[in-house]
Amino acid sequence: MIETPILFEDDRIVAVNKPVGLPTIPGRGEIGVAVNVEIERRLRKKIFVVHRLDLDASGLLVFAKDAETHRLLSMEFEERRAKKEYLVAVMGSMTGSGEINKALREFSSGRVAPAPDGKRAVTRWRVERSLGGATLLRVETLTGRKHQIRAHFSSEGHPVLGDPRYGPPPRPVGGAKRLMLHAHTLHLDLGYDLKADPGADFEAVLAGRRG
């Protein structure tokens, strides 16, 4: 069983580094114990879900330990005051920085794509470094749509490495063994600046792309 590392804990929150392949909360057809269930068992205490990460993504997740903290943090996320930054490796060469502003809609297949009748979605990015045939980016989402980062970069012709669902076949994109999307840092007005470094599986894909 994969154990989720606890990065920080006090009387209000617990922050963890979610591994790839574990759901944030229980869901239909998902394999493995959900992170919130695992952490509740380990702390022997009820925790409150504030935000989520895709099953195939990794990185920083914060849970509240009481109802009032949950209310305050939920407001931060709803009002987009929580500042999240992701490390994302995408196919192809990108330079500088930019913004993707394309409304997104979820279709009946469960896939998300730009659409005129979609909901506003804005993603900002800047290049961290070039990789062999790919680019490592630092990404900030100004909105919180399902699969926003994956759908946006796929629509720009730069799908996320290792994506099993978005981007042209063959998939996973670029043959990477994992989705190269990691929630790296989080600033909360409640008084927290948190960081979750990528694991060995993320670094291994980067190492294989150097040169």
Backbone as a printed PyTorch tensor [residue, N CA C, xyz], in Angstrom:
tensor([[[  0.8430,  -1.1960,   0.0000],
         [  0.0000,   0.0000,   0.0000],
         [  0.8820,   1.2510,   0.0000]],

        [[  0.5600,   2.2230,  -0.8560],
         [  1.2830,   3.4850,  -0.9020],
         [  0.8400,   4.3490,   0.2830]],

        [[  1.8200,   4.8810,   1.0320],
         [  1.4980,   5.7740,   2.1450],
         [  1.7130,   7.2090,   1.7100]],

        [[  0.7560,   8.0640,   2.0210],
         [  0.8260,   9.4740,   1.6460],
         [  1.6700,  10.2430,   2.6590]],

        [[  2.7660,  10.8790,   2.2300],
         [  3.5900,  11.6350,   3.1820],
         [  2.8590,  12.8450,   3.7400]],

        [[  2.9170,  13.0150,   5.0590],
         [  2.3980,  14.2140,   5.7090],
         [  3.5380,  15.2390,   5.7560]],

        [[  3.2920,  16.4360,   5.2000],
         [  4.3090,  17.4750,   5.1030],
         [  4.2530,  18.4580,   6.2620]],

        [[  3.0510,  18.7410,   6.7300],
         [  2.8650,  19.7430,   7.7770],
         [  1.5530,  19.4740,   8.4940]],

        [[  1.5740,  19.7180,   9.7950],
         [  0.3590,  19.5320,  10.5830],
         [  0.3830,  20.4770,  11.7680]],

        [[ -0.7480,  21.1240,  12.0260],
         [ -0.9360,  21.8630,  13.2660],
         [ -2.3600,  21.6190,  13.7420]],

        [[ -2.8820,  22.5000,  14.5970],
         [ -4.2230,  22.2340,  15.1260],
         [ -5.3380,  22.5870,  14.1610]],

        [[ -4.9850,  23.2360,  13.0080],
         [ -6.0120,  23.6430,  12.0470],
         [ -6.0000,  22.8460,  10.7520]],

        [[ -4.8140,  22.4990,  10.2450],
         [ -4.7110,  21.8390,   8.9420],
         [ -3.7380,  20.6720,   8.9820]],

        [[ -3.8330,  19.8280,   7.9700],
         [ -2.8070,  18.8370,   7.6710],
         [ -2.5470,  18.9150,   6.1710]],

        [[ -1.2800,  19.0370,   5.7940],
         [ -0.8880,  19.1260,   4.3890],
         [ -0.1180,  17.8700,   4.0150]],

        [[ -0.4410,  17.3030,   2.8480],
         [  0.1760,  16.0440,   2.4090],
         [  0.6950,  16.1870,   0.9840]],

        [[  1.5440,  15.2400,   0.6000],
         [  2.0740,  15.1610,  -0.7610],
         [  1.4470,  13.9400,  -1.4290]],

        [[  0.3510,  14.1580,  -2.1510],
         [ -0.4130,  13.0390,  -2.7360],
         [  0.3840,  12.3210,  -3.8090]],

        [[  0.5240,  10.9970,  -3.7130],
         [  1.1780,  10.2450,  -4.7780],
         [  0.2660,  10.0880,  -5.9990]],

        [[  0.8670,   9.7990,  -7.1370],
         [  0.1150,   9.4660,  -8.3480],
         [ -0.7110,   8.2040,  -8.0970]],

        [[ -1.9280,   8.1980,  -8.6280],
         [ -2.7380,   6.9880,  -8.6020],
         [ -3.6680,   6.8490,  -7.4190]],

        [[ -3.6040,   7.7780,  -6.4720],
         [ -4.5260,   7.7390,  -5.3380],
         [ -5.5700,   8.8400,  -5.4950]],

        [[ -6.8440,   8.5150,  -5.2910],
         [ -7.8850,   9.5470,  -5.3600],
         [ -7.8790,  10.4090,  -4.1080]],

        [[ -8.2660,  11.6600,  -4.2450],
         [ -8.3800,  12.5390,  -3.0840],
         [ -9.4870,  12.0580,  -2.1620]],

        [[-10.6370,  11.7010,  -2.7550],
         [-11.7810,  11.1790,  -2.0120],
         [-12.2560,   9.9100,  -2.6950]],

        [[-13.0310,   9.0730,  -1.9980],
         [-13.5160,   7.8420,  -2.6370],
         [-14.3480,   8.1480,  -3.8760]],

        [[-14.1760,   7.3180,  -4.9150],
         [-14.9360,   7.4910,  -6.1500],
         [-15.2110,   6.1610,  -6.7940]],

        [[-16.0970,   6.1550,  -7.7520],
         [-16.4770,   4.9240,  -8.4370],
         [-15.3310,   4.4040,  -9.2950]],

        [[-15.0260,   3.1280,  -9.1580],
         [-14.0620,   2.4720, -10.0340],
         [-12.6160,   2.8370,  -9.7850]],

        [[-12.3230,   3.6230,  -8.7430],
         [-10.9450,   4.0110,  -8.4730],
         [-10.2890,   3.0020,  -7.5470]],

        [[ -9.0240,   2.7150,  -7.8190],
         [ -8.2750,   1.7120,  -7.0740],
         [ -7.4380,   2.4120,  -6.0090]],

        [[ -7.3880,   1.8050,  -4.8270],
         [ -6.5690,   2.3630,  -3.7560],
         [ -7.4150,   3.1450,  -2.7710]],

        [[ -6.9110,   3.2090,  -1.5430],
         [ -7.6080,   3.9330,  -0.4900],
         [ -7.4960,   5.4320,  -0.7560]],

        [[ -8.6090,   6.1460,  -0.6830],
         [ -8.5980,   7.5890,  -0.9000],
         [ -7.7360,   8.2660,   0.1580]],

        [[ -7.0870,   9.3610,  -0.2480],
         [ -6.1570,  10.0450,   0.6500],
         [ -6.8550,  10.5200,   1.9160]],

        [[ -8.0520,  11.0940,   1.7900],
         [ -8.7240,  11.5950,   2.9970],
         [ -9.0360,  10.4720,   3.9770]],

        [[ -9.3870,   9.3010,   3.4610],
         [ -9.6800,   8.1480,   4.3230],
         [ -8.4130,   7.6810,   5.0180]],

        [[ -7.3220,   7.5980,   4.2560],
         [ -6.0370,   7.1720,   4.8270],
         [ -5.5870,   8.1110,   5.9460]],

        [[ -5.6570,   9.4270,   5.6980],
         [ -5.1870,  10.3890,   6.6940],
         [ -6.0800,  10.3720,   7.9330]],

        [[ -7.3760,  10.2160,   7.7470],
         [ -8.2720,  10.1120,   8.9070],
         [ -7.9030,   8.9090,   9.7720]],

        [[ -7.5790,   7.7950,   9.1380],
         [ -7.1990,   6.5980,   9.8940],
         [ -5.9110,   6.8300,  10.6740]],

        [[ -4.9580,   7.4920,  10.0240],
         [ -3.6700,   7.7040,  10.6820],
         [ -3.7520,   8.7120,  11.8190]],

        [[ -4.5550,   9.7610,  11.6400],
         [ -4.6970,  10.7830,  12.6770],
         [ -5.7450,  10.4060,  13.7170]],

        [[ -6.5860,   9.4190,  13.3630],
         [ -7.7070,   9.0290,  14.2160],
         [ -8.5950,  10.2430,  14.5050]],

        [[ -8.8560,  10.9720,  13.4200],
         [ -9.6220,  12.2050,  13.5400],
         [-10.2860,  12.5030,  12.2080]],

        [[-11.4930,  13.0470,  12.2430],
         [-12.1770,  13.4720,  11.0150],
         [-11.4570,  14.6740,  10.4290]],

        [[-11.2830,  14.6740,   9.1020],
         [-10.7300,  15.8340,   8.4120],
         [-11.7130,  16.2700,   7.3300]],

        [[-11.5420,  17.5090,   6.8620],
         [-12.4740,  18.1080,   5.9140],
         [-11.7520,  18.3920,   4.6030]],

        [[-12.3490,  17.9580,   3.4900],
         [-11.7470,  18.1470,   2.1670],
         [-11.9460,  19.5930,   1.7280]],

        [[-10.8450,  20.2540,   1.3550],
         [-10.8740,  21.6460,   0.9240],
         [-10.7800,  21.7610,  -0.5890]],

        [[ -9.8980,  20.9680,  -1.1960],
         [ -9.7050,  20.9810,  -2.6530],
         [ -9.2420,  19.5890,  -3.0650]],

        [[ -9.0980,  19.3670,  -4.3710],
         [ -8.7720,  18.0270,  -4.8700],
         [ -7.6910,  18.1000,  -5.9350]],

        [[ -7.0820,  16.9390,  -6.1960],
         [ -6.1550,  16.7620,  -7.3080],
         [ -6.6090,  15.5810,  -8.1430]],

        [[ -6.3560,  15.6440,  -9.4520],
         [ -6.6770,  14.5200, -10.3290],
         [ -6.0070,  13.2460,  -9.8290]],

        [[ -6.6420,  12.1250, -10.0980],
         [ -6.0990,  10.8170,  -9.7270],
         [ -4.6640,  10.6470, -10.2200]],

        [[ -4.3910,  11.0690, -11.4630],
         [ -3.0830,  10.8410, -12.0790],
         [ -2.0530,  11.9110, -11.7230]],

        [[ -2.4700,  12.9720, -11.0300],
         [ -1.5530,  14.0350, -10.6310],
         [ -1.0060,  13.7480,  -9.2350]],

        [[  0.0430,  14.4860,  -8.8790],
         [  0.6300,  14.3640,  -7.5450],
         [  0.7570,  15.7390,  -6.9230]],

        [[  1.1110,  15.7630,  -5.6310],
         [  1.4620,  17.0280,  -5.0180],
         [  0.6430,  17.4400,  -3.8240]],

        [[  0.6920,  18.7350,  -3.5680],
         [  0.2190,  19.3280,  -2.3270],
         [ -1.2960,  19.3180,  -2.2090]],

        [[ -1.7620,  18.7410,  -1.1210],
         [ -3.1850,  18.7320,  -0.7630],
         [ -3.3100,  19.1770,   0.6840]],

        [[ -4.2860,  20.0250,   0.9640],
         [ -4.5150,  20.4990,   2.3220],
         [ -5.9090,  20.0920,   2.7770]],

        [[ -5.9900,  19.5710,   3.9910],
         [ -7.2660,  19.2320,   4.6140],
         [ -7.4140,  20.0650,   5.8820]],

        [[ -8.6440,  20.4450,   6.1890],
         [ -8.9270,  21.1710,   7.4260],
         [ -9.2470,  20.1820,   8.5370]],

        [[ -8.9320,  20.5910,   9.7660],
         [ -9.1770,  19.7170,  10.9120],
         [-10.4540,  20.0690,  11.6640]],

        [[-11.0660,  21.1990,  11.3300],
         [-12.3080,  21.5810,  12.0120],
         [-13.2000,  22.3330,  11.0330]],

        [[-14.4540,  22.4550,  11.3870],
         [-15.4490,  23.0280,  10.4760],
         [-15.1750,  24.4970,  10.1730]],

        [[-14.7010,  25.2640,  11.1560],
         [-14.4690,  26.6860,  10.9280],
         [-13.2870,  26.8990,   9.9780]],

        [[-12.2050,  26.1450,  10.1650],
         [-11.0690,  26.2380,   9.2460],
         [-11.4810,  25.8100,   7.8510]],

        [[-12.3020,  24.7840,   7.7610],
         [-12.8120,  24.3260,   6.4620],
         [-13.6000,  25.4410,   5.7810]],

        [[-14.4200,  26.1470,   6.5340],
         [-15.2110,  27.2370,   5.9650],
         [-14.3020,  28.3450,   5.4300]],

        [[-13.3080,  28.7260,   6.2160],
         [-12.4090,  29.8080,   5.8140],
         [-11.5770,  29.4260,   4.5910]],

        [[-11.0570,  28.2070,   4.5750],
         [-10.2450,  27.7760,   3.4410],
         [-11.0990,  27.5860,   2.1920]],

        [[-12.2910,  27.0710,   2.3590],
         [-13.1810,  26.9010,   1.2060],
         [-13.4960,  28.2460,   0.5690]],

        [[-13.6510,  29.2790,   1.3810],
         [-13.8820,  30.6230,   0.8510],
         [-12.6680,  31.1240,   0.0820]],

        [[-11.4750,  30.8380,   0.6030],
         [-10.2500,  31.2450,  -0.1020],
         [-10.1840,  30.6310,  -1.4970]],

        [[-10.4850,  29.3410,  -1.5760],
         [-10.4280,  28.6630,  -2.8670],
         [-11.5420,  29.1560,  -3.7840]],

        [[-12.7310,  29.3330,  -3.2390],
         [-13.8620,  29.7860,  -4.0530],
         [-13.6180,  31.1920,  -4.6020]],

        [[-12.9930,  32.0320,  -3.8120],
         [-12.7280,  33.4110,  -4.2180],
         [-11.3950,  33.5650,  -4.9380]],

        [[-10.7150,  32.4500,  -5.1910],
         [ -9.4400,  32.4160,  -5.9260],
         [ -8.3460,  33.2010,  -5.2120]],

        [[ -8.3970,  33.2730,  -3.8850],
         [ -7.3310,  33.9180,  -3.1160],
         [ -6.2160,  32.9500,  -2.7780]],

        [[ -6.5080,  31.6640,  -2.7970],
         [ -5.4680,  30.6480,  -2.5920],
         [ -4.5900,  30.6030,  -3.8390]],

        [[ -3.2950,  30.8000,  -3.6690],
         [ -2.3650,  30.8570,  -4.7970],
         [ -1.6550,  29.5210,  -4.9570]],

        [[ -1.9830,  28.8070,  -6.0340],
         [ -1.4120,  27.4880,  -6.3000],
         [ -0.4680,  27.5660,  -7.5000]],

        [[  0.6610,  26.8890,  -7.4010],
         [  1.5750,  26.7950,  -8.5330],
         [  1.9240,  25.3230,  -8.7670]],

        [[  1.9050,  24.9480, -10.0330],
         [  2.1610,  23.5710, -10.4330],
         [  3.4470,  23.4940, -11.2460]],

        [[  4.1290,  22.3630, -11.1560],
         [  5.1910,  22.0140, -12.0870],
         [  4.5740,  21.0900, -13.1260]],

        [[  4.7120,  21.4560, -14.4000],
         [  4.0600,  20.7210, -15.4790],
         [  5.0590,  20.5570, -16.6320]],

        [[  5.2810,  19.3320, -17.0640],
         [  6.1330,  19.0810, -18.2290],
         [  5.2450,  18.7840, -19.4270]],

        [[  5.4350,  19.5580, -20.5060],
         [  4.5960,  19.4130, -21.6940],
         [  5.4500,  19.0510, -22.9080]],

        [[  4.8190,  18.4480, -23.8890],
         [  5.5060,  18.1040, -25.1260],
         [  5.8210,  19.3630, -25.9290]],

        [[  6.9690,  19.3410, -26.6250],
         [  7.3220,  20.4260, -27.5250],
         [  8.0910,  21.5350, -26.8310]],

        [[  8.5610,  22.4710, -27.6350],
         [  9.3760,  23.5770, -27.1400],
         [  8.5080,  24.8110, -26.8990]],

        [[  8.6130,  25.3810, -25.7030],
         [  7.9260,  26.6220, -25.3720],
         [  8.9630,  27.5960, -24.8110]],

        [[  8.7480,  28.8770, -24.9920],
         [  9.6770,  29.8900, -24.5080],
         [  8.9240,  30.9960, -23.7910]],

        [[  9.6120,  31.6500, -22.8620],
         [  9.0460,  32.8140, -22.1990],
         [  7.9200,  32.4830, -21.2450]],

        [[  6.8160,  33.2100, -21.3830],
         [  5.6570,  33.0450, -20.5160],
         [  4.4080,  33.3950, -21.3030]],

        [[  3.2610,  33.0700, -20.7470],
         [  2.0250,  33.3720, -21.4640],
         [  0.7990,  33.0340, -20.6600]],

        [[ -0.3320,  33.1780, -21.2900],
         [ -1.6230,  32.9260, -20.6580],
         [ -2.5410,  32.2490, -21.6650]],

        [[ -3.2420,  31.2240, -21.2140],
         [ -4.2530,  30.5550, -22.0390],
         [ -5.6160,  30.9410, -21.4790]],

        [[ -6.4240,  31.5840, -22.3050],
         [ -7.7430,  32.0450, -21.8850],
         [ -8.7680,  31.4360, -22.8350]],

        [[ -9.2200,  30.2490, -22.5130],
         [-10.1920,  29.5400, -23.3450],
         [-11.2650,  28.9310, -22.4440]],

        [[-12.5080,  29.2440, -22.7280],
         [-13.6020,  28.6500, -21.9680],
         [-13.6030,  27.1380, -22.1630]],

        [[-13.8770,  26.3990, -21.0750],
         [-13.8460,  24.9390, -21.1210],
         [-15.2160,  24.3560, -20.7880]],

        [[-15.5010,  23.2510, -21.4680],
         [-16.7580,  22.5400, -21.2270],
         [-16.4640,  21.0600, -21.0750]],

        [[-17.1740,  20.4070, -20.1480],
         [-17.0720,  18.9500, -20.0080],
         [-18.1270,  18.2990, -20.8890]],

        [[-17.6870,  17.3490, -21.7110],
         [-18.5910,  16.6580, -22.6220],
         [-19.0560,  15.3380, -22.0050]],

        [[-19.9960,  14.6730, -22.6670],
         [-20.5970,  13.4590, -22.1110],
         [-19.5820,  12.3400, -21.9030]],

        [[-18.4870,  12.3810, -22.6550],
         [-17.4350,  11.3690, -22.5080],
         [-16.6210,  11.5650, -21.2360]],

        [[-16.8020,  12.7170, -20.5840],
         [-16.0050,  13.0420, -19.4130],
         [-14.7820,  13.8690, -19.7420]],

        [[-14.4660,  13.9830, -21.0470],
         [-13.3410,  14.8110, -21.4660],
         [-13.7240,  16.2840, -21.4310]],

        [[-12.7330,  17.1190, -21.2110],
         [-12.9300,  18.5630, -21.1560],
         [-12.2020,  19.1790, -22.3430]],

        [[-12.8250,  20.1740, -22.9810],
         [-12.2180,  20.8230, -24.1460],
         [-12.7560,  22.2370, -24.2890]],

        [[-12.0030,  23.1140, -24.9800],
         [-12.5040,  24.4560, -25.2400],
         [-13.8210,  24.4150, -26.0140]],

        [[-14.7420,  25.3090, -25.6430],
         [-16.0380,  25.3730, -26.3090],
         [-16.6280,  26.7580, -26.1030]],

        [[-17.3230,  27.2950, -27.1170],
         [-17.9170,  28.6310, -26.9960],
         [-18.8870,  28.7490, -25.8270]],

        [[-19.5480,  27.6310, -25.4840],
         [-20.5270,  27.6690, -24.3870],
         [-19.9270,  27.1530, -23.0830]],

        [[-18.6060,  27.0880, -23.0200],
         [-17.9510,  26.6060, -21.8150],
         [-17.8590,  27.6720, -20.7320]],

        [[-17.2580,  27.2770, -19.6010],
         [-17.0470,  28.1910, -18.4830],
         [-15.6570,  28.8270, -18.5850]],

        [[-15.5680,  30.0690, -18.1560],
         [-14.3040,  30.8030, -18.2120],
         [-13.1850,  29.9960, -17.5520]],

        [[-12.0380,  29.9540, -18.2290],
         [-10.8790,  29.2290, -17.7070],
         [ -9.6110,  29.9520, -18.1460]],

        [[ -8.7570,  30.2790, -17.1700],
         [ -7.5370,  31.0340, -17.4560],
         [ -6.3550,  30.3400, -16.7880]],

        [[ -5.3220,  30.0810, -17.5650],
         [ -4.1170,  29.4240, -17.0850],
         [ -2.9020,  30.2590, -17.4610]],

        [[ -2.0760,  30.6060, -16.4690],
         [ -0.8340,  31.3320, -16.7360],
         [  0.3570,  30.3820, -16.6070]],

        [[  1.3680,  30.6260, -17.4250],
         [  2.5400,  29.7470, -17.3990],
         [  3.8150,  30.5310, -17.6750]],

        [[  4.9210,  29.9580, -17.2020],
         [  6.2380,  30.4770, -17.5560],
         [  7.2100,  29.3010, -17.6140]],

        [[  8.1800,  29.4150, -18.4880],
         [  9.1260,  28.3180, -18.6880],
         [ 10.0880,  28.2290, -17.5080]],

        [[ 10.2430,  27.0310, -16.9840],
         [ 11.2430,  26.7390, -15.9590],
         [ 12.5510,  26.3110, -16.6130]],

        [[ 12.4540,  25.3360, -17.5380],
         [ 13.6340,  24.9290, -18.3170],
         [ 13.2180,  24.0360, -19.4720]],

        [[ 14.0970,  23.9730, -20.4790],
         [ 13.8640,  23.1070, -21.6350],
         [ 14.2940,  21.6920, -21.3090]],

        [[ 13.5740,  20.7420, -21.8860],
         [ 13.8980,  19.3260, -21.7660],
         [ 14.1010,  18.7790, -23.1720]],

        [[ 14.5310,  17.5700, -23.2890],
         [ 14.6910,  16.9680, -24.6050],
         [ 13.3510,  16.7450, -25.2760]],

        [[ 12.9810,  17.6370, -26.2160],
         [ 11.6980,  17.5160, -26.9130],
         [ 10.4980,  17.8910, -26.0820]],

        [[ 10.7480,  18.5310, -24.9340],
         [  9.6510,  18.9210, -24.0390],
         [ 10.0830,  20.1610, -23.2580]],

        [[  9.1720,  20.6880, -22.4390],
         [  9.4510,  21.8910, -21.6630],
         [  8.8380,  21.7460, -20.2760]],

        [[  9.6070,  22.1060, -19.2460],
         [  9.0860,  22.1320, -17.8850],
         [  8.5880,  23.5440, -17.5950]],

        [[  7.3450,  23.6390, -17.1460],
         [  6.6940,  24.9260, -16.8940],
         [  6.3170,  25.0720, -15.4250]],

        [[  6.2100,  26.3370, -14.9970],
         [  5.5240,  26.6660, -13.7510],
         [  4.1720,  27.2450, -14.1490]],

        [[  3.1130,  26.6900, -13.5920],
         [  1.7610,  27.0010, -14.0530],
         [  0.8940,  27.4500, -12.8790]],

        [[  0.1200,  28.4980, -13.1250],
         [ -0.8440,  28.9910, -12.1480],
         [ -2.2250,  29.0100, -12.7950]],

        [[ -3.2150,  28.5070, -12.0880],
         [ -4.5890,  28.5330, -12.6000],
         [ -5.3570,  29.6580, -11.9210]],

        [[ -5.9540,  30.5270, -12.7460],
         [ -6.7410,  31.6320, -12.2030],
         [ -8.2080,  31.2310, -12.0220]],

        [[ -8.5560,  30.0610, -12.5590],
         [ -9.8860,  29.4770, -12.3730],
         [ -9.6720,  28.0120, -11.9950]],

        [[-10.7250,  27.3490, -11.5780],
         [-10.5580,  25.9820, -11.0810],
         [-11.4190,  24.9700, -11.8070]],

        [[-11.2550,  24.8710, -13.1130],
         [-12.0760,  23.9360, -13.8940],
         [-11.4770,  22.5330, -13.8820]],

        [[-12.3420,  21.5560, -14.0320],
         [-11.8950,  20.1670, -14.1190],
         [-10.9030,  20.0020, -15.2760]],

        [[ -9.7710,  19.3270, -14.9960],
         [ -8.7540,  19.0170, -16.0120],
         [ -8.2720,  20.2640, -16.7610]],

        [[ -8.3450,  21.4270, -16.0920],
         [ -8.0510,  22.6930, -16.7840],
         [ -6.6620,  22.7110, -17.4170]],

        [[ -5.6440,  22.3820, -16.6560],
         [ -4.2700,  22.4380, -17.1760],
         [ -4.1010,  21.4630, -18.3320]],

        [[ -4.5830,  20.2620, -18.1660],
         [ -4.4300,  19.2230, -19.1880],
         [ -5.1480,  19.6060, -20.4790]],

        [[ -6.4030,  20.0840, -20.3480],
         [ -7.1910,  20.4440, -21.5320],
         [ -6.6210,  21.6770, -22.2250]],

        [[ -6.1900,  22.6650, -21.4490],
         [ -5.6540,  23.8780, -22.0340],
         [ -4.3800,  23.6080, -22.8330]],

        [[ -3.4230,  22.9210, -22.2460],
         [ -2.1630,  22.7050, -22.9590],
         [ -2.3300,  21.7380, -24.1310]],

        [[ -3.2240,  20.7810, -24.0060],
         [ -3.5150,  19.9050, -25.1380],
         [ -4.0840,  20.7110, -26.2990]],

        [[ -4.9700,  21.6710, -25.9920],
         [ -5.5800,  22.4850, -27.0470],
         [ -4.5650,  23.4010, -27.7250]],

        [[ -3.4350,  23.6580, -27.0520],
         [ -2.3780,  24.4980, -27.6130],
         [ -1.3250,  23.6880, -28.3690]],

        [[ -1.5350,  22.3810, -28.4410],
         [ -0.5630,  21.5210, -29.1160],
         [  0.6130,  21.1330, -28.2510]],

        [[  0.4710,  21.3080, -26.9370],
         [  1.5280,  20.9510, -25.9870],
         [  0.9390,  20.1110, -24.8550]],

        [[  0.4780,  18.8950, -25.1630],
         [ -0.1340,  18.0770, -24.1100],
         [  0.8620,  17.7410, -23.0090]],

        [[  0.3350,  17.4930, -21.8250],
         [  1.1700,  17.1560, -20.6790],
         [  1.7860,  15.7750, -20.8830]],

        [[  3.0790,  15.6810, -20.6400],
         [  3.7620,  14.3930, -20.7420],
         [  3.0950,  13.3680, -19.8280]],

        [[  2.9480,  12.1570, -20.3410],
         [  2.3790,  11.0760, -19.5530],
         [  0.8720,  11.0970, -19.4470]],

        [[  0.2060,  12.0300, -20.1440],
         [ -1.2520,  12.1080, -20.0390],
         [ -1.8850,  10.9230, -20.7480]],

        [[ -2.7090,  10.1320, -20.0460],
         [ -3.3430,   8.9760, -20.6690],
         [ -4.6340,   9.3010, -21.4080]],

        [[ -5.0650,  10.5820, -21.3160],
         [ -6.3930,  10.9240, -21.8390],
         [ -6.4010,  12.0740, -22.8380]],

        [[ -5.5360,  13.0450, -22.6640],
         [ -5.5140,  14.2240, -23.5220],
         [ -4.2770,  14.2080, -24.4200]],

        [[ -4.4170,  14.8370, -25.5840],
         [ -3.3190,  14.8560, -26.5410],
         [ -3.4850,  13.7590, -27.5800]],

        [[ -2.7470,  13.8610, -28.6900],
         [ -2.8900,  12.8740, -29.7720],
         [ -2.3060,  11.5250, -29.3830]],

        [[ -2.8260,  10.4190, -29.9560],
         [ -2.2240,   9.1300, -29.7140],
         [ -0.8400,   9.0650, -30.3620]],

        [[  0.0590,   8.2000, -29.9510],
         [ -0.1590,   7.2210, -28.8700],
         [ -0.0780,   7.8620, -27.4900]],

        [[ -0.8390,   7.3020, -26.5710],
         [ -0.8220,   7.7420, -25.1930],
         [ -0.3540,   6.5940, -24.3060]],

        [[  0.2170,   6.8420, -23.1330],
         [  0.4170,   8.1560, -22.5470],
         [  1.3790,   9.0140, -23.3670]],

        [[  1.1200,  10.3110, -23.3610],
         [  1.8680,  11.2670, -24.1780],
         [  3.3670,  11.1700, -23.8860]],

        [[  4.1510,  11.0440, -24.9650],
         [  5.5990,  11.0240, -24.8290],
         [  6.1550,   9.7770, -24.1870]],

        [[  5.3060,   8.7880, -23.9250],
         [  5.7800,   7.5420, -23.3270],
         [  6.1640,   7.6510, -21.8630]],

        [[  5.8640,   8.7910, -21.2230],
         [  6.2110,   8.9650, -19.8060],
         [  5.3990,   8.0060, -18.9510]],

        [[  5.9890,   7.5150, -17.8760],
         [  5.3440,   6.5050, -17.0350],
         [  4.3530,   7.0960, -16.0550]],

        [[  4.2700,   8.4460, -15.9940],
         [  3.2960,   9.0850, -15.1070],
         [  2.8920,  10.4340, -15.7100]],

        [[  1.7340,  10.9400, -15.2720],
         [  1.3030,  12.2790, -15.6750],
         [  2.2400,  13.2910, -15.0250]],

        [[  2.8450,  14.1460, -15.8530],
         [  3.8490,  15.0830, -15.3460],
         [  3.2090,  16.3970, -14.9070]],

        [[  2.3330,  16.2920, -13.9260],
         [  1.6200,  17.4290, -13.3570],
         [  1.6880,  17.2830, -11.8430]],

        [[  2.3480,  18.2610, -11.1900],
         [  2.5950,  18.1710,  -9.7530],
         [  2.2420,  19.4990,  -9.0830]],

        [[  1.3590,  19.4610,  -8.0950],
         [  1.0050,  20.6520,  -7.3190],
         [  2.1570,  20.9650,  -6.3730]],

        [[  2.8630,  22.0710,  -6.6380],
         [  4.1540,  22.3200,  -5.9810],
         [  4.0630,  23.2420,  -4.7720]],

        [[  3.4180,  24.3990,  -4.9110],
         [  3.3450,  25.3420,  -3.7940],
         [  1.9190,  25.8520,  -3.6110]],

        [[  1.6460,  26.3250,  -2.3920],
         [  0.3200,  26.8570,  -2.0740],
         [  0.4680,  27.9390,  -1.0120]],

        [[ -0.0400,  29.1320,  -1.3230],
         [ -0.0960,  30.2230,  -0.3420],
         [ -1.5440,  30.4180,   0.0800]],

        [[ -1.7640,  30.4480,   1.3890],
         [ -3.1010,  30.6490,   1.9390],
         [ -3.1120,  31.8770,   2.8260]],

        [[ -4.1150,  32.7250,   2.6630],
         [ -4.2340,  33.9360,   3.4740],
         [ -4.3930,  33.6210,   4.9550]],

        [[ -4.7970,  32.4110,   5.2680],
         [ -4.9630,  32.0090,   6.6600],
         [ -3.6130,  31.9640,   7.3920]],

        [[ -2.5140,  32.0850,   6.6210],
         [ -1.1970,  32.1690,   7.2520],
         [ -0.2720,  31.0140,   6.9430]],

        [[ -0.4130,  30.4190,   5.7600],
         [  0.4180,  29.2690,   5.4030],
         [  1.0700,  29.4600,   4.0360]],

        [[  2.3470,  29.0980,   3.9660],
         [  3.0610,  28.9630,   2.7030],
         [  3.6370,  27.5640,   2.6790]],

        [[  3.0810,  26.7330,   1.8200],
         [  3.3820,  25.3000,   1.8230],
         [  4.0360,  24.8760,   0.5230]],

        [[  4.8370,  23.8120,   0.6000],
         [  5.5600,  23.3300,  -0.5720],
         [  5.6750,  21.8100,  -0.5130]],

        [[  5.4670,  21.1740,  -1.6690],
         [  5.6200,  19.7230,  -1.7940],
         [  6.5540,  19.4370,  -2.9660]],

        [[  7.7510,  18.9980,  -2.6900],
         [  8.6900,  18.7020,  -3.7730],
         [  8.2620,  17.4460,  -4.5290]],

        [[  8.5050,  17.4100,  -5.8410],
         [  8.1580,  16.2090,  -6.6200],
         [  8.9310,  14.9850,  -6.1330]],

        [[  8.3240,  13.8200,  -6.3310],
         [  8.9580,  12.5810,  -5.9230],
         [  9.9310,  12.0450,  -6.9690]],

        [[ 10.5080,  10.8990,  -6.6600],
         [ 11.5150,  10.2940,  -7.5320],
         [ 10.9430,   9.9380,  -8.8940]],

        [[  9.6480,   9.5840,  -8.9660],
         [  9.0490,   9.2130, -10.2470],
         [  8.9790,  10.4130, -11.1870]],

        [[  8.6930,  11.5910, -10.6490],
         [  8.6560,  12.8310, -11.4450],
         [ 10.0710,  13.1820, -11.9020]],

        [[ 11.0170,  13.1520, -10.9740],
         [ 12.3950,  13.5040, -11.3050],
         [ 13.0080,  12.5440, -12.3090]],

        [[ 12.5920,  11.2760, -12.2750],
         [ 13.1310,  10.2830, -13.2180],
         [ 12.7300,  10.6080, -14.6520]],

        [[ 11.4920,  11.0780, -14.8290],
         [ 11.0520,  11.4540, -16.1820],
         [ 11.8390,  12.6760, -16.6630]],

        [[ 12.0400,  13.6610, -15.7880],
         [ 12.8370,  14.8190, -16.1610],
         [ 14.2580,  14.4280, -16.5370]],

        [[ 14.8420,  13.5490, -15.7410],
         [ 16.2260,  13.1260, -16.0070],
         [ 16.3410,  12.4400, -17.3640]],

        [[ 15.3240,  11.6790, -17.7240],
         [ 15.3420,  10.9870, -19.0050],
         [ 15.1710,  11.8920, -20.1930]],

        [[ 14.7450,  13.1560, -19.9280],
         [ 14.5190,  14.1210, -21.0080],
         [ 15.6420,  15.1480, -21.1260]],

        [[ 16.6290,  15.0840, -20.2630],
         [ 17.7120,  16.0670, -20.3170],
         [ 18.6360,  15.7590, -21.4740]],

        [[ 19.2910,  16.8290, -21.9530],
         [ 20.2740,  16.6030, -23.0170],
         [ 19.8600,  17.2330, -24.3080]]])
